[in-house]
């Protein structure tokens, strides 16, 4: 069973995690949660093949321009 295939359950789990960070970490805990969520999303997109970090970095540095 893929737990992330059920969007409702995934939303509930994300809500619980956010509530935990806000309750015990305050505003700083929420900022850490957001930071790690972005990093996790980028890593997940790279692993899924939706994002090519090498191409993104080369175009951001100007090396990808012809």
N, CA, C and O atoms as a CHARMM CRD file, in Angstrom:
* protein
*
  264
    1    1 UNK  N      0.84100  -1.18300   0.00000 PROA 1      0.00000
    2    1 UNK  CA     0.00000   0.00000   0.00000 PROA 1      0.00000
    3    1 UNK  C      0.88200   1.24000   0.00000 PROA 1      0.00000
    4    1 UNK  O      1.72200   1.41800   0.88200 PROA 1      0.00000
    5    2 UNK  N      0.68300   2.09000  -0.99400 PROA 2      0.00000
    6    2 UNK  CA     1.42400   3.34400  -1.06800 PROA 2      0.00000
    7    2 UNK  C      0.65700   4.40500  -0.30300 PROA 2      0.00000
    8    2 UNK  O     -0.40300   4.84700  -0.74800 PROA 2      0.00000
    9    3 UNK  N      1.17800   4.81600   0.83800 PROA 3      0.00000
   10    3 UNK  CA     0.46800   5.75100   1.71000 PROA 3      0.00000
   11    3 UNK  C      0.31600   7.13100   1.05700 PROA 3      0.00000
   12    3 UNK  O     -0.62400   7.86100   1.37300 PROA 3      0.00000
   13    4 UNK  N      1.23300   7.49500   0.14900 PROA 4      0.00000
   14    4 UNK  CA     1.18100   8.80400  -0.46000 PROA 4      0.00000
   15    4 UNK  C      0.25900   8.86100  -1.67300 PROA 4      0.00000
   16    4 UNK  O      0.06000   9.93300  -2.24400 PROA 4      0.00000
   17    5 UNK  N     -0.30600   7.72700  -2.07500 PROA 5      0.00000
   18    5 UNK  CA    -1.24800   7.71500  -3.18000 PROA 5      0.00000
   19    5 UNK  C     -2.60000   8.27100  -2.74200 PROA 5      0.00000
   20    5 UNK  O     -3.35000   8.79600  -3.56400 PROA 5      0.00000
   21    6 UNK  N     -2.91200   8.16000  -1.45900 PROA 6      0.00000
   22    6 UNK  CA    -4.15100   8.69500  -0.92000 PROA 6      0.00000
   23    6 UNK  C     -3.91700  10.14700  -0.51300 PROA 6      0.00000
   24    6 UNK  O     -3.28400  10.40800   0.51000 PROA 6      0.00000
   25    7 UNK  N     -4.41700  11.08300  -1.29600 PROA 7      0.00000
   26    7 UNK  CA    -4.15500  12.50800  -1.07000 PROA 7      0.00000
   27    7 UNK  C     -4.77400  13.01600   0.22400 PROA 7      0.00000
   28    7 UNK  O     -4.22100  13.91400   0.85800 PROA 7      0.00000
   29    8 UNK  N     -5.90200  12.46300   0.62500 PROA 8      0.00000
   30    8 UNK  CA    -6.53800  12.89100   1.87300 PROA 8      0.00000
   31    8 UNK  C     -5.66600  12.52500   3.06200 PROA 8      0.00000
   32    8 UNK  O     -5.44100  13.35000   3.94700 PROA 8      0.00000
   33    9 UNK  N     -5.17800  11.30300   3.08600 PROA 9      0.00000
   34    9 UNK  CA    -4.32300  10.85900   4.17900 PROA 9      0.00000
   35    9 UNK  C     -3.01200  11.63900   4.19000 PROA 9      0.00000
   36    9 UNK  O     -2.50300  11.99100   5.25400 PROA 9      0.00000
   37   10 UNK  N     -2.47400  11.90600   3.01600 PROA 10     0.00000
   38   10 UNK  CA    -1.24700  12.69200   2.92300 PROA 10     0.00000
   39   10 UNK  C     -1.47200  14.08900   3.48100 PROA 10     0.00000
   40   10 UNK  O     -0.62700  14.60600   4.21100 PROA 10     0.00000
   41   11 UNK  N     -2.59900  14.70700   3.14800 PROA 11     0.00000
   42   11 UNK  CA    -2.92500  16.03300   3.67200 PROA 11     0.00000
   43   11 UNK  C     -3.07500  16.04300   5.18700 PROA 11     0.00000
   44   11 UNK  O     -2.64200  16.98100   5.85600 PROA 11     0.00000
   45   12 UNK  N     -3.68800  15.00000   5.71800 PROA 12     0.00000
   46   12 UNK  CA    -3.84800  14.89500   7.16900 PROA 12     0.00000
   47   12 UNK  C     -2.48900  14.75800   7.83900 PROA 12     0.00000
   48   12 UNK  O     -2.22900  15.40800   8.85200 PROA 12     0.00000
   49   13 UNK  N     -1.61800  13.91500   7.28100 PROA 13     0.00000
   50   13 UNK  CA    -0.28400  13.73200   7.85900 PROA 13     0.00000
   51   13 UNK  C      0.53000  15.02600   7.81000 PROA 13     0.00000
   52   13 UNK  O      1.23000  15.35800   8.76600 PROA 13     0.00000
   53   14 UNK  N      0.43700  15.74300   6.71100 PROA 14     0.00000
   54   14 UNK  CA     1.14300  17.02400   6.60600 PROA 14     0.00000
   55   14 UNK  C      0.59900  18.00200   7.62900 PROA 14     0.00000
   56   14 UNK  O      1.36900  18.73200   8.25300 PROA 14     0.00000
   57   15 UNK  N     -0.70800  18.03000   7.81200 PROA 15     0.00000
   58   15 UNK  CA    -1.30900  18.89900   8.81700 PROA 15     0.00000
   59   15 UNK  C     -0.84400  18.57900  10.22400 PROA 15     0.00000
   60   15 UNK  O     -0.60700  19.48400  11.02400 PROA 15     0.00000
   61   16 UNK  N     -0.71300  17.29500  10.53300 PROA 16     0.00000
   62   16 UNK  CA    -0.23000  16.88300  11.85900 PROA 16     0.00000
   63   16 UNK  C      1.21500  17.32400  12.06100 PROA 16     0.00000
   64   16 UNK  O      1.57600  17.80700  13.13400 PROA 16     0.00000
   65   17 UNK  N      2.03700  17.16000  11.03700 PROA 17     0.00000
   66   17 UNK  CA     3.44200  17.56700  11.13700 PROA 17     0.00000
   67   17 UNK  C      3.55100  19.07200  11.32300 PROA 17     0.00000
   68   17 UNK  O      4.32800  19.53800  12.15700 PROA 17     0.00000
   69   18 UNK  N      2.78200  19.83900  10.55600 PROA 18     0.00000
   70   18 UNK  CA     2.80500  21.30000  10.69500 PROA 18     0.00000
   71   18 UNK  C      2.33600  21.70500  12.08600 PROA 18     0.00000
   72   18 UNK  O      2.93800  22.57700  12.71200 PROA 18     0.00000
   73   19 UNK  N      1.27400  21.08400  12.57500 PROA 19     0.00000
   74   19 UNK  CA     0.77800  21.39800  13.91200 PROA 19     0.00000
   75   19 UNK  C      1.82800  21.09000  14.97500 PROA 19     0.00000
   76   19 UNK  O      1.98700  21.85100  15.92900 PROA 19     0.00000
   77   20 UNK  N      2.53700  19.98700  14.81700 PROA 20     0.00000
   78   20 UNK  CA     3.59600  19.62600  15.76700 PROA 20     0.00000
   79   20 UNK  C      4.68600  20.68800  15.79000 PROA 20     0.00000
   80   20 UNK  O      5.10800  21.12700  16.86000 PROA 20     0.00000
   81   21 UNK  N      5.14600  21.10500  14.60300 PROA 21     0.00000
   82   21 UNK  CA     6.21000  22.09500  14.54200 PROA 21     0.00000
   83   21 UNK  C      5.76500  23.44200  15.08000 PROA 21     0.00000
   84   21 UNK  O      6.54500  24.12200  15.74700 PROA 21     0.00000
   85   22 UNK  N      4.54600  23.84000  14.81200 PROA 22     0.00000
   86   22 UNK  CA     4.05700  25.12400  15.30300 PROA 22     0.00000
   87   22 UNK  C      3.87100  25.07600  16.81800 PROA 22     0.00000
   88   22 UNK  O      4.18800  26.03900  17.51600 PROA 22     0.00000
   89   23 UNK  N      3.35600  23.95200  17.32700 PROA 23     0.00000
   90   23 UNK  CA     3.10400  23.82800  18.76000 PROA 23     0.00000
   91   23 UNK  C      4.39200  23.79800  19.56800 PROA 23     0.00000
   92   23 UNK  O      4.50600  24.48900  20.58100 PROA 23     0.00000
   93   24 UNK  N      5.35100  23.01200  19.13500 PROA 24     0.00000
   94   24 UNK  CA     6.56300  22.82600  19.91700 PROA 24     0.00000
   95   24 UNK  C      7.73800  23.66800  19.45100 PROA 24     0.00000
   96   24 UNK  O      8.70900  23.82900  20.19000 PROA 24     0.00000
   97   25 UNK  N      7.67100  24.20100  18.25800 PROA 25     0.00000
   98   25 UNK  CA     8.79200  24.96800  17.74400 PROA 25     0.00000
   99   25 UNK  C      8.49700  26.44200  17.55900 PROA 25     0.00000
  100   25 UNK  O      9.40900  27.23200  17.31300 PROA 25     0.00000
  101   26 UNK  N      7.23500  26.82200  17.67400 PROA 26     0.00000
  102   26 UNK  CA     6.86900  28.21200  17.46800 PROA 26     0.00000
  103   26 UNK  C      7.13300  28.64400  16.03300 PROA 26     0.00000
  104   26 UNK  O      7.12000  27.82500  15.11300 PROA 26     0.00000
  105   27 UNK  N      7.37100  29.92900  15.85300 PROA 27     0.00000
  106   27 UNK  CA     7.60400  30.47100  14.51500 PROA 27     0.00000
  107   27 UNK  C      8.90400  29.92200  13.92500 PROA 27     0.00000
  108   27 UNK  O      8.97500  29.64300  12.72800 PROA 27     0.00000
  109   28 UNK  N      9.92100  29.76900  14.75800 PROA 28     0.00000
  110   28 UNK  CA    11.19100  29.24200  14.26800 PROA 28     0.00000
  111   28 UNK  C     11.03500  27.79600  13.81100 PROA 28     0.00000
  112   28 UNK  O     11.62700  27.40300  12.80500 PROA 28     0.00000
  113   29 UNK  N     10.26200  27.00900  14.52100 PROA 29     0.00000
  114   29 UNK  CA    10.00800  25.63000  14.11100 PROA 29     0.00000
  115   29 UNK  C      9.27600  25.56200  12.78600 PROA 29     0.00000
  116   29 UNK  O      9.53300  24.67500  11.97100 PROA 29     0.00000
  117   30 UNK  N      8.35800  26.50500  12.56900 PROA 30     0.00000
  118   30 UNK  CA     7.64200  26.54600  11.30500 PROA 30     0.00000
  119   30 UNK  C      8.58100  26.90400  10.15700 PROA 30     0.00000
  120   30 UNK  O      8.45900  26.35100   9.06400 PROA 30     0.00000
  121   31 UNK  N      9.51100  27.81800  10.39100 PROA 31     0.00000
  122   31 UNK  CA    10.48200  28.17800   9.35900 PROA 31     0.00000
  123   31 UNK  C     11.38700  26.99900   9.00600 PROA 31     0.00000
  124   31 UNK  O     11.69800  26.78200   7.83500 PROA 31     0.00000
  125   32 UNK  N     11.81100  26.23700  10.02100 PROA 32     0.00000
  126   32 UNK  CA    12.61400  25.04300   9.76300 PROA 32     0.00000
  127   32 UNK  C     11.80900  24.02500   8.95300 PROA 32     0.00000
  128   32 UNK  O     12.32500  23.39400   8.03000 PROA 32     0.00000
  129   33 UNK  N     10.52800  23.88000   9.32100 PROA 33     0.00000
  130   33 UNK  CA     9.66000  22.96300   8.58700 PROA 33     0.00000
  131   33 UNK  C      9.58000  23.37000   7.11800 PROA 33     0.00000
  132   33 UNK  O      9.69200  22.51900   6.23600 PROA 33     0.00000
  133   34 UNK  N      9.39000  24.64700   6.85100 PROA 34     0.00000
  134   34 UNK  CA     9.30000  25.12100   5.47200 PROA 34     0.00000
  135   34 UNK  C     10.60800  24.90400   4.71900 PROA 34     0.00000
  136   34 UNK  O     10.59900  24.49300   3.55900 PROA 34     0.00000
  137   35 UNK  N     11.72600  25.17800   5.37200 PROA 35     0.00000
  138   35 UNK  CA    13.02800  24.99200   4.73600 PROA 35     0.00000
  139   35 UNK  C     13.24600  23.53600   4.35100 PROA 35     0.00000
  140   35 UNK  O     13.61600  23.24000   3.21500 PROA 35     0.00000
  141   36 UNK  N     13.02000  22.63100   5.29000 PROA 36     0.00000
  142   36 UNK  CA    13.23200  21.21900   5.01200 PROA 36     0.00000
  143   36 UNK  C     12.21100  20.67400   4.01300 PROA 36     0.00000
  144   36 UNK  O     12.51400  19.74400   3.26600 PROA 36     0.00000
  145   37 UNK  N     11.01400  21.23800   3.99300 PROA 37     0.00000
  146   37 UNK  CA    10.02100  20.82900   3.00700 PROA 37     0.00000
  147   37 UNK  C     10.46500  21.19900   1.60200 PROA 37     0.00000
  148   37 UNK  O     10.31100  20.40800   0.67100 PROA 37     0.00000
  149   38 UNK  N     11.01300  22.39100   1.44400 PROA 38     0.00000
  150   38 UNK  CA    11.50700  22.81900   0.13200 PROA 38     0.00000
  151   38 UNK  C     12.67300  21.93600  -0.31200 PROA 38     0.00000
  152   38 UNK  O     12.71700  21.48100  -1.45500 PROA 38     0.00000
  153   39 UNK  N     13.60900  21.70100   0.59600 PROA 39     0.00000
  154   39 UNK  CA    14.75400  20.85000   0.26800 PROA 39     0.00000
  155   39 UNK  C     14.28300  19.43300  -0.08600 PROA 39     0.00000
  156   39 UNK  O     14.76200  18.84300  -1.05500 PROA 39     0.00000
  157   40 UNK  N     13.36400  18.90000   0.68200 PROA 40     0.00000
  158   40 UNK  CA    12.83800  17.57300   0.40000 PROA 40     0.00000
  159   40 UNK  C     12.10300  17.52100  -0.92900 PROA 40     0.00000
  160   40 UNK  O     12.20700  16.53500  -1.65900 PROA 40     0.00000
  161   41 UNK  N     11.36600  18.57000  -1.24500 PROA 41     0.00000
  162   41 UNK  CA    10.67600  18.62500  -2.52800 PROA 41     0.00000
  163   41 UNK  C     11.63700  18.65900  -3.70000 PROA 41     0.00000
  164   41 UNK  O     11.40500  18.01600  -4.72400 PROA 41     0.00000
  165   42 UNK  N     12.72100  19.41500  -3.54800 PROA 42     0.00000
  166   42 UNK  CA    13.72500  19.49800  -4.61200 PROA 42     0.00000
  167   42 UNK  C     14.41800  18.15300  -4.79600 PROA 42     0.00000
  168   42 UNK  O     14.60800  17.69900  -5.92500 PROA 42     0.00000
  169   43 UNK  N     14.79400  17.52100  -3.69700 PROA 43     0.00000
  170   43 UNK  CA    15.44000  16.20700  -3.78200 PROA 43     0.00000
  171   43 UNK  C     14.48600  15.18300  -4.38700 PROA 43     0.00000
  172   43 UNK  O     14.88900  14.38000  -5.22900 PROA 43     0.00000
  173   44 UNK  N     13.23100  15.20500  -3.96700 PROA 44     0.00000
  174   44 UNK  CA    12.25300  14.27400  -4.51600 PROA 44     0.00000
  175   44 UNK  C     12.02500  14.48800  -6.00200 PROA 44     0.00000
  176   44 UNK  O     11.90900  13.52600  -6.76100 PROA 44     0.00000
  177   45 UNK  N     11.96000  15.75600  -6.42200 PROA 45     0.00000
  178   45 UNK  CA    11.77200  16.05000  -7.84700 PROA 45     0.00000
  179   45 UNK  C     12.97600  15.60300  -8.65800 PROA 45     0.00000
  180   45 UNK  O     12.82400  15.13300  -9.78500 PROA 45     0.00000
  181   46 UNK  N     14.16200  15.74200  -8.10300 PROA 46     0.00000
  182   46 UNK  CA    15.37800  15.27600  -8.78200 PROA 46     0.00000
  183   46 UNK  C     15.34900  13.75600  -8.92900 PROA 46     0.00000
  184   46 UNK  O     15.65600  13.22700  -9.99700 PROA 46     0.00000
  185   47 UNK  N     14.98200  13.06200  -7.86500 PROA 47     0.00000
  186   47 UNK  CA    14.94400  11.60100  -7.89800 PROA 47     0.00000
  187   47 UNK  C     13.84200  11.08100  -8.81200 PROA 47     0.00000
  188   47 UNK  O     13.99800  10.02100  -9.41900 PROA 47     0.00000
  189   48 UNK  N     12.72800  11.80700  -8.92200 PROA 48     0.00000
  190   48 UNK  CA    11.63500  11.41500  -9.81300 PROA 48     0.00000
  191   48 UNK  C     11.93200  11.72800 -11.26400 PROA 48     0.00000
  192   48 UNK  O     11.24200  11.23100 -12.15500 PROA 48     0.00000
  193   49 UNK  N     12.93900  12.54000 -11.52000 PROA 49     0.00000
  194   49 UNK  CA    13.26000  12.92200 -12.88100 PROA 49     0.00000
  195   49 UNK  C     12.48100  14.12100 -13.36800 PROA 49     0.00000
  196   49 UNK  O     12.50400  14.42600 -14.56100 PROA 49     0.00000
  197   50 UNK  N     11.79000  14.80800 -12.47600 PROA 50     0.00000
  198   50 UNK  CA    11.01700  15.99700 -12.85000 PROA 50     0.00000
  199   50 UNK  C     11.87600  17.24700 -12.90300 PROA 50     0.00000
  200   50 UNK  O     11.47500  18.25800 -13.48000 PROA 50     0.00000
  201   51 UNK  N     13.03900  17.18200 -12.31200 PROA 51     0.00000
  202   51 UNK  CA    13.91300  18.33900 -12.20000 PROA 51     0.00000
  203   51 UNK  C     15.33900  17.89200 -12.48500 PROA 51     0.00000
  204   51 UNK  O     15.78500  16.85900 -11.98600 PROA 51     0.00000
  205   52 UNK  N     16.05200  18.67300 -13.28800 PROA 52     0.00000
  206   52 UNK  CA    17.44700  18.37200 -13.59300 PROA 52     0.00000
  207   52 UNK  C     18.30300  19.46500 -12.94600 PROA 52     0.00000
  208   52 UNK  O     18.45000  20.55600 -13.49800 PROA 52     0.00000
  209   53 UNK  N     18.86000  19.16400 -11.78300 PROA 53     0.00000
  210   53 UNK  CA    19.62300  20.16700 -11.04700 PROA 53     0.00000
  211   53 UNK  C     20.87900  20.59600 -11.78400 PROA 53     0.00000
  212   53 UNK  O     21.27400  21.75800 -11.69200 PROA 53     0.00000
  213   54 UNK  N     21.51700  19.68800 -12.51300 PROA 54     0.00000
  214   54 UNK  CA    22.72700  20.05100 -13.25800 PROA 54     0.00000
  215   54 UNK  C     22.40400  21.08700 -14.32500 PROA 54     0.00000
  216   54 UNK  O     23.14700  22.05400 -14.49600 PROA 54     0.00000
  217   55 UNK  N     21.31300  20.89500 -15.03500 PROA 55     0.00000
  218   55 UNK  CA    20.91600  21.85600 -16.06800 PROA 55     0.00000
  219   55 UNK  C     20.50000  23.17300 -15.42600 PROA 55     0.00000
  220   55 UNK  O     20.81400  24.24300 -15.94600 PROA 55     0.00000
  221   56 UNK  N     19.80300  23.10300 -14.31400 PROA 56     0.00000
  222   56 UNK  CA    19.37400  24.31400 -13.61700 PROA 56     0.00000
  223   56 UNK  C     20.57000  25.12400 -13.12700 PROA 56     0.00000
  224   56 UNK  O     20.59300  26.34700 -13.26200 PROA 56     0.00000
  225   57 UNK  N     21.55400  24.44600 -12.56200 PROA 57     0.00000
  226   57 UNK  CA    22.74000  25.14500 -12.05500 PROA 57     0.00000
  227   57 UNK  C     23.56700  25.73100 -13.18800 PROA 57     0.00000
  228   57 UNK  O     24.10400  26.83000 -13.05300 PROA 57     0.00000
  229   58 UNK  N     23.68000  25.01500 -14.30800 PROA 58     0.00000
  230   58 UNK  CA    24.47100  25.55400 -15.42300 PROA 58     0.00000
  231   58 UNK  C     23.78200  26.75200 -16.05900 PROA 58     0.00000
  232   58 UNK  O     24.45100  27.69600 -16.47900 PROA 58     0.00000
  233   59 UNK  N     22.47700  26.72900 -16.13500 PROA 59     0.00000
  234   59 UNK  CA    21.77600  27.88200 -16.71600 PROA 59     0.00000
  235   59 UNK  C     21.77100  29.05900 -15.74600 PROA 59     0.00000
  236   59 UNK  O     21.77100  30.21100 -16.18100 PROA 59     0.00000
  237   60 UNK  N     21.76800  28.79600 -14.45600 PROA 60     0.00000
  238   60 UNK  CA    21.79900  29.87700 -13.46300 PROA 60     0.00000
  239   60 UNK  C     23.17200  30.55400 -13.42100 PROA 60     0.00000
  240   60 UNK  O     23.26500  31.74700 -13.13200 PROA 60     0.00000
  241   61 UNK  N     24.22500  29.80500 -13.70600 PROA 61     0.00000
  242   61 UNK  CA    25.55400  30.37400 -13.66400 PROA 61     0.00000
  243   61 UNK  C     25.96500  31.00100 -14.99300 PROA 61     0.00000
  244   61 UNK  O     27.01700  31.63500 -15.08300 PROA 61     0.00000
  245   62 UNK  N     25.14300  30.82700 -16.01700 PROA 62     0.00000
  246   62 UNK  CA    25.43200  31.41400 -17.32100 PROA 62     0.00000
  247   62 UNK  C     26.21100  30.50300 -18.24000 PROA 62     0.00000
  248   62 UNK  O     26.47200  30.87300 -19.38400 PROA 62     0.00000
  249   63 UNK  N     26.58900  29.32900 -17.78200 PROA 63     0.00000
  250   63 UNK  CA    27.37300  28.40000 -18.60600 PROA 63     0.00000
  251   63 UNK  C     26.51100  27.69400 -19.63700 PROA 63     0.00000
  252   63 UNK  O     27.03300  27.16900 -20.62000 PROA 63     0.00000
  253   64 UNK  N     25.20900  27.67100 -19.43200 PROA 64     0.00000
  254   64 UNK  CA    24.33100  26.96600 -20.34100 PROA 64     0.00000
  255   64 UNK  C     23.91600  27.78700 -21.54700 PROA 64     0.00000
  256   64 UNK  O     23.24500  27.27600 -22.44400 PROA 64     0.00000
  257   65 UNK  N     24.30000  29.02300 -21.57900 PROA 65     0.00000
  258   65 UNK  CA    23.89300  29.88300 -22.69500 PROA 65     0.00000
  259   65 UNK  C     24.85400  29.71800 -23.85200 PROA 65     0.00000
  260   65 UNK  O     26.06800  29.63500 -23.66300 PROA 65     0.00000
  261   66 UNK  N     24.30300  29.67200 -25.04200 PROA 66     0.00000
  262   66 UNK  CA    25.12600  29.41000 -26.21400 PROA 66     0.00000
  263   66 UNK  C     25.50100  30.60500 -26.89700 PROA 66     0.00000
  264   66 UNK  O     26.19900  30.54500 -27.90900 PROA 66     0.00000
